[in-house]
């Protein structure tokens, strides 16, 4: 039984595809991310959707597993292009 990665707690259950997806999500979630305020790689997840920088204490709401989602990036890009100059 392989218990070295985060999906090891599932044992032989749920299939390889699901276990691999869980590992990908959890490793990305637990990694340090870049802070949009101070650009330090010290952003950690406080709880679901809440992200906080350990260096500058900047807190914001983001995605459940990543600070910035693809939908959020698209919405921000559209909002910037729609602004009157």
C-alpha positions in Angstrom: 0.0 0.0 0.0 1.5 3.4 -1.1 0.9 6.0 1.6 3.6 8.5 0.5 1.3 11.0 -1.3 -1.9 12.6 -0.1 -4.0 10.1 -1.8 -2.5 7.2 0.1 -5.2 7.5 2.8 -7.7 6.1 0.3 -5.8 2.8 -0.1 -7.1 0.9 -3.2 -10.5 2.6 -3.2 -12.1 5.1 -5.7 -9.9 4.4 -8.7 -6.6 5.8 -9.9 -8.0 8.8 -11.7 -9.8 10.2 -8.7 -6.8 9.6 -6.4 -4.5 11.3 -8.8 -6.9 14.3 -9.1 -7.0 14.6 -5.3 -3.2 14.6 -5.2 -2.9 17.3 -7.8 -5.5 19.5 -6.1 -4.0 19.1 -2.6 -0.4 19.6 -3.5 -1.3 22.9 -5.3 -3.5 24.0 -2.4 -0.9 23.4 0.3 2.0 25.0 -1.7 3.1 28.6 -1.1 1.6 31.1 -3.6 2.7 34.5 -4.6 1.1 37.4 -2.7 -0.5 40.0 -5.0 0.3 42.8 -2.5 4.0 42.2 -1.6 5.0 39.6 -4.2 6.4 37.3 -1.6 5.8 33.5 -1.9 4.2 33.3 1.5 0.5 33.1 0.6 -1.3 30.2 2.4 -4.9 29.0 2.6 -6.7 29.9 5.9 -9.9 28.1 5.0 -12.1 27.5 2.0 -11.7 30.5 -0.3 -9.8 32.6 2.3 -6.1 33.3 1.5 -3.6 35.1 3.8 0.0 36.3 3.3 2.2 35.4 6.2 4.6 38.3 5.5 2.3 41.3 5.1 -1.0 39.9 6.5 -2.9 40.7 3.4 -6.1 38.6 3.4 -8.5 38.2 0.5 -11.2 35.9 -0.9 -10.1 33.7 -3.8 -10.8 30.2 -5.1 -11.3 27.2 -2.9 -8.1 25.5 -3.9 -6.1 28.2 -5.6 -5.9 32.0 -4.8 -6.9 33.0 -8.3 -9.3 30.9 -10.5 -9.4 30.9 -14.3 -12.9 32.4 -14.2 -11.7 35.2 -11.9 -8.8 36.0 -14.2 -11.2 36.2 -17.2 -13.7 38.4 -15.3 -10.8 40.8 -14.2 -9.5 41.0 -17.8 -13.0 41.8 -19.1 -13.6 44.4 -16.4 -10.3 46.1 -17.2 -11.0 46.2 -21.0 -14.6 47.6 -20.4 -13.3 50.6 -18.3 -13.6 53.9 -20.1 -10.1 55.5 -20.5 
